[in-house]
Amino acid sequence: MIRVITVEKVFSFADSYELWFVPSGSNGLFRNLSASEMLAQVEMAGKDNGVRISNVVMMGMGEPLDNFENSVKFLKLVSNDDGLNIGLRHISLSTSGVVSGIEKLAEYNFPITLSISLHAPNDKIRESMMRVNKKWNIEALLKACRDYQKVTTRRISFEYALIEGVNDSGECADQ
């Protein structure tokens, strides 16, 4: 029997982007976690459940690309042959759309899956939901995604949470 165990990682205490539809998003940023603290979360999840963790989703309370250096260190540590040895192809990094971080991440050419928390079809709605859109609009985000894909040849997934009366209309679907 094959068991796939996925663990969601936390990158900071609370979130700096204040996503109003995510409870932790209204707390503000307290501090970023170190790479070793991130790695300890994965190790403890495996020990607590008596399993070997085989997949990691880098998302949760905080923005991995705002904690860029520690996120890169974590990717190197978690995939190290002498450590947990989780293949990078089994890791997804979810970002709210930190374009500068996506551009830097492309330079590393890690074979991870990049996931974009889009949640809106246009800048007006996205800006009302996600403060990050004030700095990097959808056009800039999609350009960074296209450039990332050209460099890494890895697929990118887009996350979209439907919120009644906000981004779930037929008009939104058409956009």
N, C-alpha and C positions, 0 to 999 in steps of 0.2 A: 504494500500500500504506500503510495506517495502522499506525503503531507507537505503542503506549502504553508509555511508560517510567515506571515507578514507583520511587521511591527511599524507603527507610526512613531516618528521621532519628534521631539520637541527641541527647538533651537534657541529659545530665549524664554525668559519669564515674561509673559504677556506679549502684546503685539504693538508695534509702533505705527501701524497703518489704520488703526481704528475702524475696522470693518463692522458696521453697525449690525449686520446680520449674523455675526459670530460673537458669542458671549465674551470670549477672551479679548476681542478686539477693542473693547471699551476701557480696558485696564491701563493702557499705556505700557511703555517698555520699562522694565526694571533693570535687566541686564541680559547680555548674551551668554550662552553656555560655551564652555571650552570644548574642544574636540574630544577630550577624554571623558567629559561629562556626557556627551552625546553617545560615545561608544559604550559607556557604562549602562546607559538606558537599554541598549540593544542586548548587552550581556545579561542584565538582570531580567529582562523580559523572557529570555531563553531559560535562565535558571529557575525563575518563578514558575514557569509552565512545564519545565522538564523536557524542553524541545530544543532543537537547533534552529535558530532563526535563519530563514533562507531568502527573505525578501524584506526590503526596507523602503518605506515611503517617507521622504523628508518633507514633513509638513507639520502643522499643528500650531501651537502657540508661538508665534514669531515667524519671521521671514528669513529663510535660509540664506538668501542672497544679500541680506543686510549684515549677516554674520559670515561674510564670504570666506575669509581666511580660515576660520574654524570649520566651516562646512567642507572646504577643500581638504583640510587635514583629516577630517572625519572620513571622507571618501577614501583617502589613501590608507588610513588605519583599518577601516572596516573590511576593505578588500585585500589587505595584506595576507600573503600566504602563511605567515607566522602568527597571524591573529585570527579573527573570525572567518576570514577567507570567504566573504560573501561577494559573489561576482557582481561587478558594476552593472551588468545587464539586468540584474535583479533589483536595482535601486531606481526609484523615481524621485525626482526633486520637484516639488510644487512651489511655484512662486506667484505672488500677486501681480507680478509684472515689473520687476525692477530691471529695467532695460540695461543699465550699466552692468549689472551683475550677470545678465544673460550674455552680454558681449564678452565679459571676462571669462565666463564659464566655457564659452566656445573655444577659447585659446587652449584650454586643458584637454579638449577632445575626449572627455570621459564617455564611455559608451553607456550612459545612463539614459533614462527616459525623462525628458523635461515635460512638466505639466504646468499649464498656464491657467490660473484662476481668472477666467474671463468674466463670467456672470452677467454680462450685458452685451447687447448688440451694437450699442453706440456710446459715444463719449458722454452724452448728457446723463443717461441712466447710470453708466459705470462710475462717473464722477460722484454721483449722489450716493453710491454704494461703497466705493473704494477710493480712499484718499490718494492712493498711489497714482490714480489716473490724472490727477492735477499736475503731476510732474511728468509722467509718460503717458500720452494718450494712446488710443487703440492703434492708430496708424504707426506710431513709433514702436509700439510693442510688436505688432505684426511684422514690421521690417526687421526687428531684432530676431524674431522667430525664424524668418526666412533665411537670414544670414547664419544663424545658429545651425539650421538644418543643412545648409550648403556645406559648412565646415565639418560637421559631425556625421552627416548622413543618417542621423537618428530621427525617429519619428517624434513628434510633439503631440501631446494630448491637451485638449482644452476642457476645463472644468466649468460647468454652468449650473448653478443651483437655481431652480425655478422658485421665485417668490411671488406669491399671489398678489396681483395688482401692481407689481413693480416691473418685472421683466418676463412675464408669462403670456403676453398678449399675442394674437395672431400677427400683429404688426411687427412685434419683436422677432417672431419666428421668420418672417419674410426678410428681415434685415440680415 
